[in-house]
Amino acid sequence: MAGIRLLPEDSDVSQQVRAVALSDLVSDDDRSVAADSWSIKSEYGSTLDDDQRHADAAEALSNANLRAPSDYSSDKDEPDSEAVTSMLGFQSYWDAAYAEELTNFREHGHSGEVWFGADVMEVVASWTKALCVDISQGRIPNHVDDVKTEDGELGDKLLSSWSVLDIGTGNGLLLQELAKQGFSDLTGTDYSESAISLAQSLSERDGFSNIKFLVDDVLETKLEQEFRLVTDKGTLDAIGLHPDGPVKKMMYWDSVSRLVAPGGILVVTSCNSTKDELIQEVESFNQRKIAAAQELEAAKDEESCKEPIFRYVSHVRTYPTFMFGGSVGSRVATVAFLRK
Ligand SMILES: C[S@@+](CC[C@H](N)C(=O)[O-])C[C@H]1O[C@@H](n2cnc3c(N)ncnc32)[C@H](O)[C@@H]1O
């Protein structure tokens, strides 16, 4: 792990969140325990200081740094016993969290947590738009920070051919932000039914009822469609926090490689992996796929395909950076990969 993340100050709540980290849980059968742990967080007053509670959960997500990239780049099947896991890796956590957010929405009209903050969400959406416009115009950029966004009709016309899937969409607000940027073919999936109900309610309230939402587990996706743009903000992070995180991450890459259309892009936003760690993870996935293809081709005595499935294209360079331990780093990384 690169060790360049800003370490947030400890709070009582985050200590309790860590105290209930589920490192000793090994299967989804134990999810009920994870659900119980949610009640510990809920004790923060019947008044429920949502902002504080969610800030603490976000802190837990970013604090639960996993492991050196070399660990998950190996082919071992066994979960790393030293890996730091958390209740945020369990579906029961998200079911409880979004059930509560749904209640808060119905009772108070609250939109709920914007993971990594509204600023990051806006940057992800506008940066992704610039990248897609660039690709539509035949430019595969090394970076797009300086690219002028095509506003108005041309931009909208170019974006209309981009089908978008946001995996682990939560409240679906990133899709609303992408709609504001001009994307029109938008779908969000999440394995939590409450998240999908919340996302649907919010999109209707906010005038984005054209966005489609479906309950779907990305690791066992039922979607047969391919999308030209797939986005992930915080979902890979959450998946990696399950005790079987390394195995689940391999399943994630397999699944996502089927969801992104050839020539399409995947944009991952993470607070748990640096840009280099995400690239390393993709490289490991590419290597695994190439080795598997070679084995298959060798059996058939044919030429094997050595082309990587995903190729790094660009990353956001404009997030605020922090100095920590002599290194400069950013708390959030957004990286785009091009699908072969
Ligand atoms: C950190 S939250 C981020 C939510 C949303 N992307 C956002 O930025 O607000 C992680 C999300 O991933 C979802 N999730 C985790 N594992 C998933 C899986 N295997 N399939 C689908 N959704 C998943 C959770 O339900 C949760 O909504």
The ligand as a MOL file (V3000), in Angstrom:
LIG
                    3D

  0  0  0     0  0            999 V3000
M  V30 BEGIN CTAB
M  V30 COUNTS 27 29 0 0 0
M  V30 BEGIN ATOM
M  V30 1 C -19.4140 3.0580 -0.9280 0
M  V30 2 S -21.0150 2.7220 -1.5170 0 CHG=1
M  V30 3 C -21.0320 3.7500 -2.9540 0
M  V30 4 C -22.4110 3.9780 -3.4890 0
M  V30 5 C -22.4670 4.8590 -4.7550 0
M  V30 6 N -21.6520 4.3340 -5.8310 0
M  V30 7 C -22.0360 6.2740 -4.4340 0
M  V30 8 O -20.9810 6.7020 -4.9000 0
M  V30 9 O -22.7660 6.9330 -3.6820 0 CHG=-1
M  V30 10 C -20.8030 1.0780 -2.1980 0
M  V30 11 C -22.0240 0.5650 -2.9340 0
M  V30 12 O -21.7100 -0.6650 -3.5620 0
M  V30 13 C -22.8280 -1.5230 -3.4410 0
M  V30 14 N -22.3150 -2.8910 -3.6270 0
M  V30 15 C -21.3460 -3.4970 -2.9140 0
M  V30 16 N -21.1250 -4.7340 -3.3870 0
M  V30 17 C -21.9460 -4.8960 -4.4500 0
M  V30 18 C -22.1740 -5.9660 -5.3720 0
M  V30 19 N -21.5230 -7.1260 -5.2740 0
M  V30 20 N -23.0800 -5.7860 -6.3450 0
M  V30 21 C -23.7700 -4.6170 -6.4380 0
M  V30 22 N -23.6210 -3.5940 -5.5850 0
M  V30 23 C -22.7030 -3.7200 -4.6100 0
M  V30 24 C -23.3890 -1.2040 -2.0680 0
M  V30 25 O -24.7160 -1.6270 -1.8920 0
M  V30 26 C -23.2350 0.3150 -2.0620 0
M  V30 27 O -24.3500 0.9300 -2.6340 0
M  V30 END ATOM
M  V30 BEGIN BOND
M  V30 1 1 1 2
M  V30 2 1 2 3
M  V30 3 1 2 10
M  V30 4 1 3 4
M  V30 5 1 4 5
M  V30 6 1 5 6
M  V30 7 1 5 7
M  V30 8 2 7 8
M  V30 9 1 7 9
M  V30 10 1 10 11
M  V30 11 1 11 12
M  V30 12 1 11 26
M  V30 13 1 12 13
M  V30 14 1 13 14
M  V30 15 1 13 24
M  V30 16 1 14 15
M  V30 17 1 14 23
M  V30 18 2 15 16
M  V30 19 1 16 17
M  V30 20 1 17 18
M  V30 21 2 17 23
M  V30 22 1 18 19
M  V30 23 2 18 20
M  V30 24 1 20 21
M  V30 25 2 21 22
M  V30 26 1 22 23
M  V30 27 1 24 25
M  V30 28 1 24 26
M  V30 29 1 26 27
M  V30 END BOND
M  V30 END CTAB
M  END
